[in-house]
Amino acid sequence: MVKNKISSLSAVALTVLMMGTAPLTQANELSNTQQDGQLNFGYIVDEAPYSSATDGTKPTGFAVELCEKVEDTIKAAHNTVDLKVVYTPVTLEEGLSQVQSGDLDMLCGAVVETLSRRQMADFSTPISVGGITALINQDADATLKRVLEGEQAHTGPRWRATVNQGLANHTYAVHEGTVTEAWVRDQIKQLGVVATVVTAKTNEEGVKLVSEGKVDAYFADRSEIIAAIHTSSITNVELSPRIYAKATEHLVIAKGNSELRLLVDTVLSDLYQSDDFAPLHKKHFGDMGQAVIDEYQNYIIAK
């Protein structure tokens, strides 16, 4: 099975990480039994800057590069084995399902860990801090802007209706199939707001809907929105300064594969302490400030 295969590969790689040299006996044994070995990594399509690909080209993104570092570590641990690595494009739900079934060894994307998802798979140490925010048109209604920034819609007594008046009768777009979509729908339900919610398959689509005035706001992960704006020529939108909910995001690993999970966490912990990390992060997210880079020190697991 895929899980058993990766457990064997990961055990060898971990030995290299801990000892610093390749154990020839184990490597030779591995080469005899795993000549046709294959790693199956999925990547979430249209999740820039974490993972994306165009027209069937090789996937790119921050999460993909993290997976490639895991791949390189495993390959280095048994360089006599011709290990094939296949990257398969999937949606978030497809990826989780295929990790659960064993068709994928790992899902390369920024996935928020939830209790229901933990029933399907295991998760790496955090690769990012997600934050739900709103994107609005620069010419958006002033009342809506105030409410999205956490202010009252109108002056006067602070009662629930004044908040709802600022949010009601608008159309909101959400990133389809994400925790953000569930959060927005739940907030609207709890507040009893009369509003329309539409879904965008990509962050680029969501940004475009706001720019063209087809929706009043787009809710998604802040870093993903920033990346989508950065790669477009759109200039008539602005981010709300408010972060509505924070959640760490992770790579997804086949459930119960403790060896692979330990390998992944070791690679990530080493990377976060290295001089290579800041340039890698800037490459995909732009200059988000030293405070963001420093945040990753909290995710390092001591050896």
Phi, psi and omega per residue, in radians:
M1 nan 2.765 -3.138
V2 -1.038 -0.769 -3.086
K3 -1.049 -0.794 -3.135
N4 -1.124 -0.676 3.131
K5 -1.077 -0.821 -3.105
I6 -1.198 -0.580 3.074
S7 -1.032 -0.740 3.127
S8 -1.142 -0.774 -3.141
L9 -1.116 -0.755 -3.090
S10 -1.151 -0.654 -3.138
A11 -1.064 -0.719 3.104
V12 -1.148 -0.766 -3.126
A13 -1.103 -0.669 -3.140
L14 -1.140 -0.624 3.096
T15 -1.068 -0.708 3.105
V16 -1.109 -0.762 -3.114
L17 -1.069 -0.700 -3.072
M18 -1.405 -0.577 -3.049
M19 -1.761 -0.427 3.113
G20 1.488 -0.086 3.105
T21 -2.346 2.689 -3.115
A22 -1.399 2.257 3.092
P23 -1.372 1.840 -2.998
L24 -1.084 -0.684 -3.106
T25 -1.072 -0.844 3.137
Q26 -1.155 -0.687 -3.136
A27 -1.105 -0.740 3.136
N28 -1.142 -0.730 3.103
E29 -1.069 -0.697 3.123
L30 -1.143 -0.693 -3.116
S31 -1.154 -0.484 3.139
N32 -1.339 -0.498 -3.038
T33 -1.862 -0.263 -3.047
Q34 -2.194 0.587 -3.119
Q35 -1.038 -0.560 -3.128
D36 -1.798 0.459 -3.094
G37 -1.118 2.618 -3.132
Q38 -2.562 2.354 3.009
L39 -1.708 2.352 3.127
N40 -2.024 1.837 3.122
F41 -1.893 2.337 2.997
G42 -1.744 2.666 3.029
Y43 -2.328 2.473 -3.096
I44 -1.364 2.145 -3.105
V45 -1.278 2.577 3.050
D46 0.989 0.721 3.075
E47 -2.107 0.694 3.087
A48 -1.030 2.484 0.136
P49 -1.584 0.208 -3.096
Y50 -1.469 -0.772 -3.137
S51 -2.811 2.372 3.107
S52 -2.963 2.868 3.070
A53 -2.751 2.664 -3.123
T54 -2.163 2.247 3.060
D55 0.945 0.742 3.059
G56 1.287 0.210 3.129
T57 -1.338 3.015 -3.140
K58 -1.084 2.372 -3.125
P59 -1.132 2.620 3.109
T60 -2.333 2.904 3.083
G61 2.345 2.913 -3.103
F62 -1.062 -0.859 -3.131
A63 -1.149 -0.641 3.119
V64 -1.115 -0.731 3.125
E65 -1.151 -0.575 3.065
L66 -1.135 -0.740 3.102
C67 -1.122 -0.634 3.117
E68 -1.139 -0.572 3.090
K69 -1.203 -0.631 3.043
V70 -1.127 -0.795 3.094
E71 -0.985 -0.816 -3.126
D72 -1.095 -0.664 -3.138
T73 -1.133 -0.760 3.126
I74 -1.135 -0.751 3.140
K75 -1.109 -0.712 -3.122
A76 -1.137 -0.465 -3.083
A77 -1.300 -0.372 -3.136
H78 -2.555 1.177 -2.999
N79 -1.185 -0.073 3.070
T80 -1.531 -0.105 -3.123
V81 -1.721 2.282 3.106
D82 -1.472 1.443 -3.047
L83 -1.476 2.180 3.110
K84 -1.667 2.354 3.127
V85 -2.103 2.132 -3.107
V86 -1.959 2.213 3.084
Y87 -1.828 2.129 -3.064
T88 -1.980 2.209 3.102
P89 -1.277 2.312 -3.139
V90 -2.528 2.806 2.918
T91 -1.406 2.989 3.129
L92 -1.028 -0.863 -3.089
E93 -1.161 -0.686 3.081
E94 -1.080 -0.742 -3.116
G95 -1.105 -0.785 3.118
L96 -1.084 -0.733 3.140
S97 -1.129 -0.702 -3.101
Q98 -1.314 -0.505 3.000
V99 -1.180 -0.730 -3.142
Q100 -1.095 -0.684 -3.107
S101 -1.378 -0.259 -3.111
G102 1.640 0.014 3.102
D103 -1.239 -0.457 3.066
L104 -2.074 2.448 3.063
D105 -1.436 -0.559 -3.100
M106 -2.740 2.598 3.089
L107 -1.931 2.100 -3.091
C108 -1.634 1.766 3.136
G109 -3.068 3.063 3.102
A110 -1.756 1.762 -3.006
V111 -2.011 2.246 3.093
V112 -1.327 2.302 3.139
E113 -1.413 2.209 3.059
T114 -2.241 2.886 -3.133
L115 -1.096 -0.698 3.139
S116 -1.172 -0.646 3.121
R117 -1.262 -0.522 3.100
R118 -1.171 -0.330 3.033
Q119 -1.278 -0.350 -3.077
M120 -1.732 -0.537 -2.975
A121 -2.771 3.006 3.025
D122 -1.830 2.890 -3.040
F123 -2.274 2.554 3.118
S124 -1.332 3.051 2.920
T125 -1.034 2.712 -3.047
P126 -1.003 2.485 3.035
I127 -1.933 -0.131 3.136
S128 -2.940 2.771 3.011
V129 -1.845 1.949 -3.141
G130 -1.449 2.579 3.104
G131 -2.541 2.097 3.140
I132 -1.320 2.238 3.087
T133 -2.476 3.101 -3.099
A134 -2.092 2.457 3.021
L135 -1.878 2.307 -3.128
I136 -2.286 2.789 3.056
N137 -1.274 2.542 3.134
Q138 -1.066 -0.403 3.128
D139 -1.736 0.336 -3.104
A140 -1.117 2.773 3.112
D141 -0.977 2.287 -3.082
A142 -1.085 -0.607 3.124
T143 -1.139 -0.753 3.107
L144 -1.091 -0.731 3.120
K145 -1.013 -0.795 -3.107
R146 -1.088 -0.763 -3.114
V147 -1.153 -0.735 -3.138
L148 -1.157 -0.415 3.095
E149 -1.566 0.046 3.069
G150 1.634 0.168 3.128
E151 -1.681 2.981 3.074
Q152 -1.261 2.543 3.092
A153 -1.198 -0.639 -3.114
H154 -2.420 2.742 3.051
T155 -1.296 2.826 -3.122
G156 2.011 -2.922 -3.096
P157 -0.989 2.426 3.082
R158 -1.448 1.697 3.048
W159 -2.342 2.844 -2.953
R160 -0.977 -0.631 -3.077
A161 -1.088 -0.594 -3.115
T162 -1.173 -0.608 3.073
V163 -1.173 -0.810 -3.109
N164 -1.099 -0.578 3.121
Q165 -1.104 -0.511 3.129
G166 -1.389 -0.476 -3.092
L167 -1.696 -0.406 -3.011
A168 -1.273 2.777 3.050
N169 1.061 0.594 3.051
H170 -2.128 2.895 3.073
T171 -1.997 2.184 -3.106
Y172 -2.023 2.456 3.046
A173 -1.845 2.542 3.112
V174 -2.328 2.705 3.088
H175 -1.281 2.025 -2.989
E176 -1.020 2.341 3.008
G177 1.330 0.204 -3.081
T178 -1.823 2.957 3.044
V179 -1.068 -0.549 3.114
T180 -1.054 -0.751 3.130
E181 -1.037 -0.806 3.136
A182 -1.090 -0.684 -3.120
W183 -1.134 -0.810 -3.116
V184 -1.089 -0.810 -3.129
R185 -1.102 -0.647 3.133
D186 -1.195 -0.711 3.124
Q187 -1.107 -0.724 3.130
I188 -1.117 -0.702 3.128
K189 -1.153 -0.781 -3.105
Q190 -1.122 -0.691 -3.111
L191 -1.429 -0.240 -3.111
G192 1.225 0.526 -3.093
V193 -1.391 2.359 3.039
V194 -1.536 1.831 -3.093
A195 -2.634 2.817 3.110
T196 -1.847 2.326 3.112
V197 -2.046 2.177 3.062
V198 -2.066 2.780 -3.095
T199 -1.913 2.559 3.037
A200 -2.038 2.318 -3.109
K201 -1.290 -0.442 3.135
T202 -2.360 2.809 3.072
N203 -1.165 -0.611 3.107
E204 -1.059 -0.706 3.105
E205 -1.128 -0.723 3.125
G206 -1.089 -0.774 3.111
V207 -1.077 -0.723 -3.134
K208 -1.136 -0.679 3.123
L209 -1.071 -0.699 3.100
V210 -1.191 -0.792 -3.111
S211 -1.033 -0.670 -3.088
E212 -1.536 0.020 3.095
G213 1.309 0.307 -3.133
K214 -1.429 -0.367 3.019
V215 -2.345 2.788 -3.106
D216 -1.514 -0.440 3.113
A217 -2.799 2.662 3.077
Y218 -2.131 2.178 -3.137
F219 -1.817 2.249 3.124
A220 -2.916 -3.111 3.090
D221 -1.138 2.334 -3.040
R222 -1.024 -0.827 -3.096
S223 -1.142 -0.585 3.120
E224 -1.224 -0.663 3.088
I225 -1.128 -0.775 3.130
I226 -1.013 -0.765 3.140
A227 -1.139 -0.693 -3.138
A228 -1.136 -0.698 3.090
I229 -1.161 -0.717 -3.094
H230 -1.058 -0.636 -3.082
T231 -1.562 -0.018 3.125
S232 -1.912 3.064 3.089
S233 -1.792 0.267 -3.081
I234 -1.366 2.298 -3.085
T235 -2.240 -0.084 -3.032
N236 -1.727 0.494 3.119
V237 -2.197 2.826 3.110
E238 -2.585 2.597 3.132
L239 -1.525 2.426 2.962
S240 -1.174 2.426 3.131
P241 -1.277 -0.119 -3.053
R242 -1.548 2.366 2.986
I243 -1.786 2.081 -3.029
Y244 -1.470 -0.583 -3.129
A245 -2.745 2.381 3.111
K246 -1.900 2.552 3.072
A247 -2.760 2.410 3.085
T248 -1.294 2.654 -3.114
E249 -2.112 2.628 -2.925
H250 -2.479 2.840 2.844
L251 -1.384 2.691 -3.098
V252 -1.944 2.337 -3.039
I253 -2.199 2.573 3.123
A254 -0.927 2.324 -3.056
K255 -1.094 2.340 3.102
G256 1.465 -0.063 3.136
N257 -1.543 1.326 -3.031
S258 -1.131 -0.546 -3.127
E259 -1.157 -0.785 3.126
L260 -1.177 -0.690 3.130
R261 -1.095 -0.728 3.115
L262 -1.122 -0.687 3.098
L263 -1.083 -0.838 -3.128
V264 -1.049 -0.812 -3.123
D265 -1.138 -0.590 3.089
T266 -1.160 -0.779 3.118
V267 -1.068 -0.781 -3.120
L268 -1.154 -0.751 -3.135
S269 -1.092 -0.727 3.101
D270 -1.132 -0.720 -3.122
L271 -1.116 -0.777 -3.085
Y272 -1.102 -0.389 3.129
Q273 -1.637 -0.096 -3.036
S274 -1.620 2.880 3.094
D275 -1.293 -0.184 -3.117
D276 -1.392 -0.297 -2.965
F277 -1.253 -0.837 -3.096
A278 -0.997 -0.814 3.096
P279 -1.099 -0.646 3.124
L280 -1.120 -0.771 -3.141
H281 -1.134 -0.751 -3.138
K282 -1.123 -0.613 3.134
K283 -0.982 -0.671 -3.038
H284 -1.760 -0.418 -3.062
F285 -2.048 -0.116 -3.021
G286 1.372 -3.048 -3.121
D287 -1.435 1.766 -3.108
M288 -1.777 0.157 3.065
G289 1.643 2.688 -3.095
Q290 -1.161 -0.497 -3.125
A291 -1.066 -0.622 3.116
V292 -1.187 -0.748 3.114
I293 -1.115 -0.715 -3.140
D294 -1.112 -0.512 -3.135
E295 -1.029 -0.557 -3.109
Y296 -1.190 -0.325 3.090
Q297 -1.117 -0.408 3.113
N298 -1.263 -0.278 -3.083
Y299 -1.720 -0.010 -3.136
I300 -1.298 2.286 3.089
I301 -1.755 2.153 -3.115
A302 -1.151 2.538 3.092
K303 -1.413 nan nan
